[in-house]
């Protein structure tokens, strides 16, 4: 079990608070709140490293394109959880920055695929590599199995939260 920032572990498993809430779920809420706050801050920093004018929210689109290649705007909007108009605005901004391009979809000539430009791919790759190096430094004292288990649990949590 990992300790909190004060050097102590949080509550015993199954322990209830005076209000009747499970300690483990309160601890989960607290730790996720801290993680998400830090993630939002980090995402803004990484977005600015890709391009000084890049909106924080658009960074996730670039990562998705980096990992999966060409995607339709509707697929990106569904993945990010935004409407068509918001996605169009974000894609236009990314296109203006020279980070993405739109190409005809070979599977459907009426549709377009959004892809990273060479410059977009280079910039995203540089930032992602720096982020991975930071994780390696920060978690150097962790056993690799713990890192793998954390990744597995977060993947599972993301799957549950997406439903």
ZIURNOR-V185435 format. One record per pair of residues at least 4 apart in sequence whose ideal C-beta (glycine too) atoms are under 6 Angstrom apart, sorted by sequence separation. I is the first residue (numbers start at 0). J is the second residue. If there is no record, write none. Layout:
# ZIURNOR-V185435
[[I | J] [I | J]]
This chain:
# ZIURNOR-V185435
[[2 | 6] [3 | 7] [10 | 14] [15 | 19] [16 | 20] [31 | 35] [47 | 51] [49 | 53] [53 | 57] [70 | 74] [81 | 85] [115 | 119] [134 | 138] [141 | 145] [2 | 7] [20 | 25] [70 | 75] [76 | 81] [81 | 86] [93 | 98] [94 | 99] [103 | 108] [115 | 120] [141 | 146] [2 | 8] [3 | 9] [93 | 99] [104 | 110] [46 | 53] [76 | 83] [0 | 8] [14 | 22] [104 | 112] [138 | 146] [46 | 55] [76 | 86] [101 | 111] [102 | 112] [75 | 86] [10 | 22] [43 | 55] [46 | 58] [101 | 113] [42 | 55] [45 | 58] [72 | 86] [99 | 113] [100 | 114] [60 | 75] [63 | 78] [42 | 58] [99 | 115] [100 | 116] [9 | 26] [97 | 116] [99 | 119] [97 | 118] [98 | 119] [57 | 89] [57 | 93] [71 | 110] [69 | 112] [70 | 113] [69 | 114] [50 | 96] [64 | 115] [65 | 123] [61 | 123] [49 | 122] [49 | 126] [48 | 126] [45 | 126]]
